[in-house]
Amino acid sequence: MFKTYDLFSHRSINDLVPEIMYYYLFQGLSLTAIEEKMFRTEDYHGWLSKTFLNYYGIDTDKTNKGIYANKTIPEVVEELYKSSNIAHLRVAKLLKEKYL
């Protein structure tokens, strides 16, 4: 048998990813800080958070870090749903399902 991780055994991916998005886009936490907060580890050096954010079209070059710090989730979801960009719509859907 191959070695496994218990990292995600207690959550679904649809519960996990919006939290990563929230910490990055709203709270402006670094990728490593997100992993420390959520998984209590620095073993991934931010790569796990980066992978999920990039998969959903969120660039992690730090331009987006904390971009919504002064907005509420409902405001951001409404704004993103007005976009024709599919990445914006996917993020809006995840945030809405998790937080609204």
C-alpha positions as CSV (number, residue, x, y, z in Angstrom):
1,M,0.0,0.0,0.0
2,F,1.1,3.6,-0.6
3,K,1.5,6.2,2.1
4,T,-1.5,8.5,2.6
5,Y,-2.1,11.8,4.3
6,D,-5.0,12.5,6.7
7,L,-4.9,16.2,5.7
8,F,-8.3,16.2,4.1
9,S,-10.1,13.4,5.8
10,H,-12.4,15.6,7.7
11,R,-13.5,18.1,5.0
12,S,-14.7,18.2,1.5
13,I,-12.8,20.1,-1.2
14,N,-15.8,22.5,-1.5
15,D,-15.5,23.4,2.1
16,L,-11.7,23.7,2.0
17,V,-11.1,25.8,-1.0
18,P,-13.4,28.8,-0.1
19,E,-11.5,29.1,3.2
20,I,-8.2,29.3,1.4
21,M,-9.7,31.9,-0.9
22,Y,-11.1,33.9,2.0
23,Y,-7.8,33.9,3.9
24,Y,-5.9,35.0,0.8
25,L,-8.3,37.5,-0.9
26,F,-10.0,39.0,2.2
27,Q,-7.5,38.6,5.0
28,G,-4.4,38.9,2.9
29,L,-2.6,36.0,4.6
30,S,0.5,34.6,2.9
31,L,0.2,31.2,1.4
32,T,2.3,29.6,4.1
33,A,0.3,31.4,6.8
34,I,-2.9,30.0,5.4
35,E,-1.5,26.5,5.7
36,E,-0.3,27.1,9.2
37,K,-3.7,28.3,10.2
38,M,-5.7,25.6,8.4
39,F,-3.4,22.6,8.6
40,R,-1.0,23.4,11.4
41,T,2.0,22.7,9.2
42,E,4.6,24.6,7.2
43,D,5.5,21.4,5.3
44,Y,4.0,22.5,2.0
45,H,5.7,26.0,2.0
46,G,2.6,27.5,0.5
47,W,2.4,25.2,-2.5
48,L,-0.8,23.6,-1.4
49,S,-2.7,26.9,-1.1
50,K,-1.1,28.2,-4.3
51,T,-2.2,25.1,-6.2
52,F,-5.8,25.5,-5.2
53,L,-5.9,29.3,-5.8
54,N,-4.2,28.9,-9.2
55,Y,-6.6,26.1,-10.2
56,Y,-9.5,28.5,-9.6
57,G,-7.8,31.2,-11.7
58,I,-6.6,33.3,-8.8
59,D,-3.1,34.6,-9.5
60,T,-0.9,34.4,-6.5
61,D,1.7,37.0,-7.6
62,K,0.6,39.0,-4.5
63,T,-1.5,41.5,-6.6
64,N,-4.6,39.7,-5.4
65,K,-3.5,39.2,-1.8
66,G,-5.9,41.0,0.4
67,I,-7.6,42.6,-2.6
68,Y,-11.0,42.4,-0.9
69,A,-9.9,43.4,2.6
70,N,-12.3,46.3,2.8
71,K,-15.3,44.5,1.3
72,T,-17.8,42.0,2.6
73,I,-18.3,38.6,1.1
74,P,-21.8,39.4,-0.2
75,E,-20.4,42.5,-1.9
76,V,-17.7,40.5,-3.6
77,V,-19.9,37.7,-4.6
78,E,-22.4,40.2,-6.2
79,E,-19.5,41.9,-8.0
80,L,-18.0,38.7,-9.3
81,Y,-21.4,37.4,-10.6
82,K,-21.5,40.5,-12.8
83,S,-18.3,39.4,-14.6
84,S,-18.3,37.5,-17.8
85,N,-15.0,35.9,-16.7
86,I,-15.6,32.2,-15.9
87,A,-12.9,32.2,-13.2
88,H,-14.8,35.0,-11.4
89,L,-18.0,33.1,-11.6
90,R,-16.5,29.9,-10.2
91,V,-15.0,31.8,-7.3
92,A,-18.3,33.6,-6.6
93,K,-20.2,30.3,-6.6
94,L,-17.8,28.7,-4.1
95,L,-17.9,31.7,-1.8
96,K,-21.7,31.8,-2.0
97,E,-22.1,28.1,-1.3
98,K,-19.8,28.3,1.7
99,Y,-20.6,31.6,3.3
100,L,-24.0,32.8,2.2
